[in-house]
């Protein structure tokens, strides 16, 4: 497929981009469906449904949140692992972890 991009107008280029993005979404959806069918087939060969396979196994707990962002309480942190940026910013402002505790 040879397209002379230099010969296209700005509007034609924008339309080409839009069409290409739609085509990519379509290809991704089709491949995702194919992958799901293949995974279901593989699970069935072992006598399971895909849901049973995905729901099985130990799930690691991240732990209960101990700290919350005062500006956005939906942002929480367990106190383990890397500090989120909002914790770092609060500490730099002079707050303590106790100030952020739930």
C-alpha atoms as an extended CHARMM CRD file, in Angstrom:
* protein
*
       102  EXT
         1         1  UNK       CA              0.0000000000        0.0000000000        0.0000000000  PROA      1               0.0000000000
         2         2  UNK       CA              1.6860000000        3.1630000000       -1.1930000000  PROA      2               0.0000000000
         3         3  UNK       CA              0.1680000000        6.4560000000       -0.1130000000  PROA      3               0.0000000000
         4         4  UNK       CA              1.8120000000        9.7080000000       -1.1090000000  PROA      4               0.0000000000
         5         5  UNK       CA              1.4200000000       11.5380000000        2.1810000000  PROA      5               0.0000000000
         6         6  UNK       CA              2.9660000000       14.6830000000        0.7570000000  PROA      6               0.0000000000
         7         7  UNK       CA              0.1460000000       14.9670000000       -1.7750000000  PROA      7               0.0000000000
         8         8  UNK       CA             -2.6120000000       14.8390000000        0.8730000000  PROA      8               0.0000000000
         9         9  UNK       CA             -4.1910000000       17.9380000000        2.3780000000  PROA      9               0.0000000000
        10        10  UNK       CA             -4.3100000000       18.5040000000        6.1200000000  PROA      10              0.0000000000
        11        11  UNK       CA             -7.9700000000       17.3900000000        6.2390000000  PROA      11              0.0000000000
        12        12  UNK       CA             -7.1700000000       14.2560000000        4.2490000000  PROA      12              0.0000000000
        13        13  UNK       CA             -4.2880000000       13.4440000000        6.5970000000  PROA      13              0.0000000000
        14        14  UNK       CA             -6.5540000000       13.9360000000        9.6460000000  PROA      14              0.0000000000
        15        15  UNK       CA             -9.1320000000       11.6150000000        8.0730000000  PROA      15              0.0000000000
        16        16  UNK       CA             -6.4190000000        9.0460000000        7.3450000000  PROA      16              0.0000000000
        17        17  UNK       CA             -5.2910000000        9.1830000000       10.9800000000  PROA      17              0.0000000000
        18        18  UNK       CA             -8.8820000000        8.8170000000       12.1950000000  PROA      18              0.0000000000
        19        19  UNK       CA             -9.5180000000        5.8700000000        9.8810000000  PROA      19              0.0000000000
        20        20  UNK       CA             -6.2700000000        4.1940000000       10.9620000000  PROA      20              0.0000000000
        21        21  UNK       CA             -7.1580000000        4.5800000000       14.6600000000  PROA      21              0.0000000000
        22        22  UNK       CA            -10.5820000000        3.0250000000       14.0640000000  PROA      22              0.0000000000
        23        23  UNK       CA             -8.9590000000        0.1570000000       12.1660000000  PROA      23              0.0000000000
        24        24  UNK       CA             -6.4930000000       -0.4080000000       15.0250000000  PROA      24              0.0000000000
        25        25  UNK       CA             -9.3280000000       -0.5730000000       17.5660000000  PROA      25              0.0000000000
        26        26  UNK       CA            -11.1160000000       -3.0880000000       15.3770000000  PROA      26              0.0000000000
        27        27  UNK       CA             -7.9910000000       -5.2330000000       15.0010000000  PROA      27              0.0000000000
        28        28  UNK       CA             -7.3310000000       -5.0880000000       18.7650000000  PROA      28              0.0000000000
        29        29  UNK       CA            -10.9130000000       -6.1190000000       19.5700000000  PROA      29              0.0000000000
        30        30  UNK       CA            -10.7400000000       -9.0000000000       17.1140000000  PROA      30              0.0000000000
        31        31  UNK       CA             -7.3920000000      -10.2280000000       18.4780000000  PROA      31              0.0000000000
        32        32  UNK       CA             -8.6300000000       -9.9140000000       22.0740000000  PROA      32              0.0000000000
        33        33  UNK       CA            -11.6660000000      -12.0580000000       21.1830000000  PROA      33              0.0000000000
        34        34  UNK       CA             -9.4050000000      -14.6360000000       19.4890000000  PROA      34              0.0000000000
        35        35  UNK       CA             -7.1410000000      -14.7210000000       22.5480000000  PROA      35              0.0000000000
        36        36  UNK       CA            -10.1280000000      -15.2190000000       24.8360000000  PROA      36              0.0000000000
        37        37  UNK       CA            -11.4310000000      -18.0860000000       22.6820000000  PROA      37              0.0000000000
        38        38  UNK       CA             -7.9900000000      -19.7180000000       22.7180000000  PROA      38              0.0000000000
        39        39  UNK       CA             -7.7480000000      -19.3570000000       26.5000000000  PROA      39              0.0000000000
        40        40  UNK       CA            -11.2470000000      -20.8120000000       26.9530000000  PROA      40              0.0000000000
        41        41  UNK       CA            -10.3170000000      -23.7620000000       24.7250000000  PROA      41              0.0000000000
        42        42  UNK       CA             -7.1040000000      -24.3930000000       26.6660000000  PROA      42              0.0000000000
        43        43  UNK       CA             -8.9310000000      -24.2570000000       30.0160000000  PROA      43              0.0000000000
        44        44  UNK       CA            -11.6200000000      -26.6230000000       28.6900000000  PROA      44              0.0000000000
        45        45  UNK       CA             -8.9370000000      -29.1490000000       27.6810000000  PROA      45              0.0000000000
        46        46  UNK       CA             -8.0060000000      -29.3640000000       31.3690000000  PROA      46              0.0000000000
        47        47  UNK       CA            -11.6460000000      -29.6210000000       32.4730000000  PROA      47              0.0000000000
        48        48  UNK       CA            -12.1110000000      -26.0690000000       33.6690000000  PROA      48              0.0000000000
        49        49  UNK       CA            -13.9130000000      -22.9700000000       32.5170000000  PROA      49              0.0000000000
        50        50  UNK       CA            -11.8730000000      -19.8330000000       31.9620000000  PROA      50              0.0000000000
        51        51  UNK       CA            -13.5960000000      -18.1900000000       34.9490000000  PROA      51              0.0000000000
        52        52  UNK       CA            -12.5930000000      -21.0880000000       37.1880000000  PROA      52              0.0000000000
        53        53  UNK       CA             -8.9670000000      -20.7620000000       36.0950000000  PROA      53              0.0000000000
        54        54  UNK       CA             -8.8850000000      -17.0060000000       36.5640000000  PROA      54              0.0000000000
        55        55  UNK       CA            -10.5770000000      -17.1280000000       39.9670000000  PROA      55              0.0000000000
        56        56  UNK       CA             -8.3970000000      -19.9760000000       41.2660000000  PROA      56              0.0000000000
        57        57  UNK       CA             -5.1680000000      -19.7240000000       43.1480000000  PROA      57              0.0000000000
        58        58  UNK       CA             -3.9820000000      -17.7280000000       46.0970000000  PROA      58              0.0000000000
        59        59  UNK       CA             -4.4800000000      -14.0320000000       45.8900000000  PROA      59              0.0000000000
        60        60  UNK       CA             -1.9010000000      -11.8810000000       47.5640000000  PROA      60              0.0000000000
        61        61  UNK       CA             -3.3100000000       -9.2470000000       49.8200000000  PROA      61              0.0000000000
        62        62  UNK       CA             -1.9140000000       -5.7840000000       49.5430000000  PROA      62              0.0000000000
        63        63  UNK       CA             -3.0080000000       -5.1280000000       53.0830000000  PROA      63              0.0000000000
        64        64  UNK       CA             -5.4040000000       -2.6090000000       54.4970000000  PROA      64              0.0000000000
        65        65  UNK       CA             -4.7350000000        1.0410000000       53.7650000000  PROA      65              0.0000000000
        66        66  UNK       CA             -3.2370000000        2.9520000000       56.6700000000  PROA      66              0.0000000000
        67        67  UNK       CA             -2.8790000000        6.3990000000       55.1170000000  PROA      67              0.0000000000
        68        68  UNK       CA             -5.0790000000        8.5810000000       52.9300000000  PROA      68              0.0000000000
        69        69  UNK       CA             -4.4820000000       11.7190000000       50.9260000000  PROA      69              0.0000000000
        70        70  UNK       CA             -6.2920000000       14.5700000000       52.7310000000  PROA      70              0.0000000000
        71        71  UNK       CA             -6.9270000000       16.2890000000       49.3870000000  PROA      71              0.0000000000
        72        72  UNK       CA             -8.3480000000       13.1060000000       47.8070000000  PROA      72              0.0000000000
        73        73  UNK       CA             -9.3800000000       10.4180000000       50.3260000000  PROA      73              0.0000000000
        74        74  UNK       CA             -9.7690000000        7.8620000000       47.5220000000  PROA      74              0.0000000000
        75        75  UNK       CA             -5.9540000000        7.8040000000       47.2550000000  PROA      75              0.0000000000
        76        76  UNK       CA             -4.6490000000        5.4750000000       49.9540000000  PROA      76              0.0000000000
        77        77  UNK       CA             -1.4000000000        3.7800000000       50.8930000000  PROA      77              0.0000000000
        78        78  UNK       CA             -0.7450000000        0.6910000000       53.0200000000  PROA      78              0.0000000000
        79        79  UNK       CA              2.5570000000        1.9880000000       54.3150000000  PROA      79              0.0000000000
        80        80  UNK       CA              4.4460000000       -0.6840000000       52.4020000000  PROA      80              0.0000000000
        81        81  UNK       CA              6.4120000000       -0.2500000000       49.2070000000  PROA      81              0.0000000000
        82        82  UNK       CA              7.2440000000        3.0220000000       47.5030000000  PROA      82              0.0000000000
        83        83  UNK       CA              5.6620000000        6.1290000000       48.9110000000  PROA      83              0.0000000000
        84        84  UNK       CA              3.1090000000        7.6430000000       46.5510000000  PROA      84              0.0000000000
        85        85  UNK       CA              3.8300000000       11.1510000000       45.2860000000  PROA      85              0.0000000000
        86        86  UNK       CA              1.0840000000       12.6270000000       47.4730000000  PROA      86              0.0000000000
        87        87  UNK       CA              2.7890000000       11.1760000000       50.5980000000  PROA      87              0.0000000000
        88        88  UNK       CA              6.1610000000       12.5740000000       49.5420000000  PROA      88              0.0000000000
        89        89  UNK       CA              4.6050000000       16.0000000000       48.8890000000  PROA      89              0.0000000000
        90        90  UNK       CA              2.8260000000       16.0080000000       52.2710000000  PROA      90              0.0000000000
        91        91  UNK       CA              6.0370000000       15.0760000000       54.0930000000  PROA      91              0.0000000000
        92        92  UNK       CA              7.9000000000       17.8580000000       52.2760000000  PROA      92              0.0000000000
        93        93  UNK       CA              5.1940000000       20.2860000000       53.4130000000  PROA      93              0.0000000000
        94        94  UNK       CA              6.0230000000       19.3700000000       57.0010000000  PROA      94              0.0000000000
        95        95  UNK       CA              3.2300000000       16.9020000000       57.6910000000  PROA      95              0.0000000000
        96        96  UNK       CA              3.9080000000       13.5970000000       59.3930000000  PROA      96              0.0000000000
        97        97  UNK       CA              2.6240000000       10.1370000000       58.5800000000  PROA      97              0.0000000000
        98        98  UNK       CA              0.4110000000       10.4390000000       61.6530000000  PROA      98              0.0000000000
        99        99  UNK       CA             -1.2870000000       13.4010000000       59.9730000000  PROA      99              0.0000000000
       100       100  UNK       CA             -2.1260000000       11.1550000000       57.0150000000  PROA      100             0.0000000000
       101       101  UNK       CA             -3.2230000000        8.1410000000       59.0770000000  PROA      101             0.0000000000
       102       102  UNK       CA             -6.7460000000        6.8010000000       58.6940000000  PROA      102             0.0000000000
